[in-house]
């Protein structure tokens, strides 16, 4: 465990702490992500002290606070670190849970996989807690983390979205009501360490923070050189903030653009918009629209790089008719209309059993729900695919009334044994596909996992 001497100029005042944390009062439940490192231990202490101050004000709202430590199972020390956090939480009378990342952990892309798993585990844990009302997962990202993120994205040639770096608050996922909140972005790491040292509190040092195989560590080491020429963490954080303001303005412009091109989501089966109106718009708005639609319809596929989207938009402008793929999405340009749908050949999903009363996320695009009668039968879901598409076209003579074949083939279809029960996504186009006659009373539904554009 570590503690350090500190510069008194780095001490965080109560007023500054309240400025950072008072936004948390709008939530009824908070889940703090605490690893045991200095930043997250400071978050734990600051929130605990903030709650005490608010409790002394009888009219103040005081959220419920829970704490979780994610053990990625990558280092021997992680078990002890989780125990260290649990002990401090017990002293503060805050409930704590250790969340284990199980399963395969492949070396390529390990850092990103760990980050995705961490947020997934935190989000899932929040659902298990006894709470009501608005909720937030709270992390301890600092101004230094923000500056490093800006530099890493600059190195990738990121645009406005990337250089906006980490927002102080955003939805955990598109359309999710749970927020991811970063209240400590106004503080530096040295300020948080000083806050702990002032209270004679200790923290854990993660040895990977000194491992140059990680990009963030290399950037952190280079910060001293950047600061010598004025490229400080404060300056980089200001850039991130200004990019966030710019992004908000572009979001506003996007709405008018979406209306001008007549964007339609066709019950989440596919998207379409007017080709002429699209090509008359500035390049940036065209790139942003396609990037967002690819993320929306690409499901579990990795989002494409900005440069690839730019190339796609440029290619669209030079061809009258074309069919292209990017990010797990087919982009089909006709003379008047551009259409996009999930690329069926990129669906890396296995058959998924749907127990009675369950809700499951499928391909990152749809929530699948099962309720009603026939609780004893086995039901599973898979992509409708080419064979399923041929089956419904042949048996129901539907080809002329259905959306593009590829879009239909990429939809989730419910089966019992070899019997196709339903394809809820096609119910609007072919009501007979809402349910099989032999399964009356069995309710199987799909709901788009994405929020409004």
Residue pairs with C-beta under 8 A, 6 or more apart in sequence:
1 84
1 202
1 203
1 204
2 38
2 202
2 203
2 204
2 205
3 196
3 197
3 200
3 201
3 202
3 203
4 193
4 197
5 197
6 190
6 193
6 194
6 197
6 198
7 190
7 194
8 194
10 188
10 190
10 191
10 193
10 194
10 195
11 191
11 194
11 195
11 198
12 46
12 187
12 191
12 192
12 194
12 195
14 53
16 186
16 187
17 46
17 49
17 50
18 50
18 53
19 186
20 46
20 183
20 184
20 186
20 187
21 46
21 47
21 50
21 183
23 168
23 169
23 181
23 183
24 30
24 47
24 50
24 63
24 136
24 138
24 181
24 183
25 54
25 60
25 61
25 62
25 63
26 134
27 63
27 133
27 134
27 135
27 136
27 179
27 181
28 63
28 64
28 131
28 132
28 133
28 134
28 135
29 63
29 64
29 66
29 126
29 129
29 131
29 132
29 133
29 134
29 135
29 136
30 47
30 63
30 64
30 65
30 66
30 135
30 136
30 138
31 66
31 67
31 68
31 122
31 125
31 126
31 129
31 135
31 136
31 137
31 138
32 40
32 43
32 44
32 47
32 65
32 66
32 67
32 68
32 138
33 40
33 68
33 69
33 70
33 118
33 122
33 137
33 138
33 139
33 140
34 40
34 41
34 43
34 44
34 67
34 68
34 69
34 85
34 89
34 140
35 69
35 70
35 81
35 85
35 204
35 206
36 69
36 81
36 82
36 84
36 85
36 203
36 204
37 140
37 203
37 204
37 205
37 206
37 209
38 189
38 192
38 193
38 196
38 203
39 140
39 141
39 142
39 145
39 184
39 189
39 192
40 139
40 140
41 85
41 88
41 196
41 201
41 203
42 140
42 184
42 192
42 193
42 195
42 196
43 138
43 139
43 140
43 183
43 184
43 192
44 67
44 85
44 88
44 89
44 92
44 94
45 195
45 196
45 199
45 201
46 184
46 195
47 65
47 138
48 65
48 92
48 94
51 62
51 63
51 65
54 60
54 61
54 62
55 62
64 131
65 94
66 94
66 95
66 96
66 97
66 126
66 129
67 85
67 89
67 94
67 95
67 96
67 97
68 96
68 97
68 98
68 99
68 121
68 122
68 125
69 81
69 82
69 85
69 86
69 96
69 97
69 98
69 99
70 98
70 99
70 101
70 117
70 118
70 121
70 122
71 78
71 79
71 81
71 82
71 98
71 99
71 100
71 101
72 78
72 101
72 105
72 114
72 117
72 118
73 100
73 101
73 102
73 105
74 105
74 110
74 114
75 206
75 207
75 208
77 204
77 206
77 207
80 204
81 204
82 98
84 204
85 96
86 96
86 98
89 95
89 96
90 96
97 125
99 121
99 122
99 125
101 114
101 117
101 118
101 121
105 113
105 114
106 113
111 214
119 137
119 172
119 180
122 137
123 137
123 172
123 173
123 176
123 178
126 135
126 137
126 178
134 177
134 179
135 177
135 178
135 179
136 169
136 178
136 179
136 180
136 181
137 172
137 178
137 179
137 180
137 181
138 181
138 182
138 183
139 180
139 181
139 182
140 182
140 184
140 192
141 166
141 182
141 184
141 185
142 184
142 185
142 187
142 188
142 189
142 192
143 185
143 186
143 187
143 188
143 233
143 234
143 237
144 188
144 189
144 220
144 223
144 233
145 166
145 185
146 165
146 166
146 185
146 233
146 236
146 237
146 240
147 223
147 232
147 233
147 236
147 237
147 240
148 216
148 219
148 220
148 223
149 165
149 166
149 240
150 163
150 165
150 236
150 237
150 239
150 240
151 219
151 222
151 223
151 226
151 236
152 215
152 216
152 219
153 162
153 163
153 165
154 163
156 162
156 305
157 306
157 307
158 306
159 284
159 287
159 306
160 243
160 246
160 247
160 250
161 247
161 288
161 291
161 306
162 306
163 239
163 240
163 243
164 240
164 243
164 244
164 246
164 247
165 240
165 243
166 182
166 185
166 240
167 182
167 244
168 181
168 182
168 183
168 185
169 179
169 180
169 181
169 182
170 179
170 180
171 177
171 178
171 179
171 180
171 451
172 178
172 179
172 180
173 449
174 295
174 296
174 449
174 450
174 451
175 448
175 449
175 450
175 451
175 452
176 451
184 192
185 237
188 233
193 203
196 202
196 203
208 214
208 217
209 217
210 217
211 217
212 218
212 221
223 233
226 232
227 233
250 284
250 285
250 288
253 285
254 285
254 288
254 289
254 453
257 281
257 285
257 289
258 289
258 453
260 277
260 281
261 273
261 274
261 277
261 278
261 281
261 289
262 273
262 274
262 277
263 271
263 272
263 273
263 289
263 453
264 271
264 272
264 273
265 271
265 453
266 272
266 403
267 425
267 428
268 365
268 366
268 425
268 448
268 450
269 341
269 403
269 407
269 408
269 411
269 425
269 426
269 429
270 297
270 339
270 340
270 341
270 403
270 404
270 407
271 293
271 296
271 297
271 339
271 340
271 341
272 337
272 338
272 339
272 340
273 289
273 337
273 338
274 336
274 337
274 338
275 333
275 334
275 335
275 336
275 337
275 338
276 336
278 286
278 289
278 338
279 286
279 316
279 317
283 310
283 313
286 313
287 306
287 309
287 310
287 313
290 309
290 312
290 313
290 331
290 340
291 303
291 304
291 306
291 309
292 453
293 329
293 340
294 303
294 304
294 309
294 326
294 327
294 328
294 329
294 331
294 340
295 303
295 327
296 450
296 453
297 328
297 329
297 340
297 341
297 342
297 365
298 327
298 328
298 329
298 342
298 364
299 328
299 342
299 347
299 363
299 364
299 365
300 328
300 348
300 349
300 363
300 364
300 365
301 327
301 328
301 329
301 343
301 346
302 327
302 328
303 327
304 326
304 327
308 326
308 327
309 326
312 324
312 326
312 331
315 322
315 324
316 322
316 324
316 331
316 333
316 338
319 333
320 333
320 335
321 333
321 334
321 335
322 332
322 333
323 330
323 331
323 332
323 333
324 330
324 331
324 333
325 331
325 343
325 346
328 342
328 343
328 346
329 340
329 341
329 342
329 343
330 340
330 341
330 342
330 343
330 406
330 407
331 338
331 339
331 340
332 338
332 339
332 340
332 341
332 404
339 404
339 407
341 403
341 404
341 406
341 407
341 410
342 363
342 365
342 406
342 407
342 410
343 406
343 410
344 383
344 385
344 386
344 406
344 409
344 410
347 363
347 383
347 410
349 362
349 363
349 382
349 383
350 382
351 380
351 381
351 382
352 360
352 362
352 368
352 380
352 381
352 382
353 378
353 379
353 380
354 360
354 368
354 370
354 379
354 380
354 381
354 414
354 444
355 370
356 370
356 371
356 375
357 370
357 371
358 369
358 370
359 367
359 368
359 369
360 367
360 368
361 367
361 368
361 449
362 368
362 381
362 412
362 446
363 412
364 449
365 448
365 449
365 450
366 412
366 425
366 446
366 447
366 448
366 449
367 446
367 447
367 448
367 449
368 381
368 412
368 444
368 445
368 446
369 443
369 444
369 445
369 446
369 447
370 379
370 442
370 443
370 444
371 443
372 441
372 442
372 443
373 439
373 440
373 441
373 442
374 439
374 441
374 442
377 416
377 439
377 442
378 416
378 417
379 414
379 415
379 416
379 421
379 442
379 444
380 414
380 415
380 416
381 412
381 413
381 414
381 415
382 412
382 413
382 415
383 409
383 410
383 411
383 412
383 413
384 392
384 408
384 409
384 410
384 411
384 412
384 413
384 423
385 409
385 413
386 409
388 409
388 413
388 420
388 423
389 405
389 408
389 409
391 420
392 398
392 420
392 423
392 426
392 430
392 433
393 399
393 402
396 430
396 432
396 433
398 429
398 430
401 429
401 430
402 408
402 426
402 429
402 430
403 429
408 423
408 426
411 423
411 425
411 426
411 446
412 423
412 424
412 425
412 446
413 420
413 422
413 423
414 420
414 421
414 422
414 423
414 424
414 444
415 421
416 439
419 436
419 438
420 436
421 435
421 436
421 439
421 442
421 444
422 433
422 434
422 435
422 436
422 439
422 444
423 433
424 433
424 434
424 444
424 445
424 446
425 446
426 433
427 433
427 434
435 442
435 444
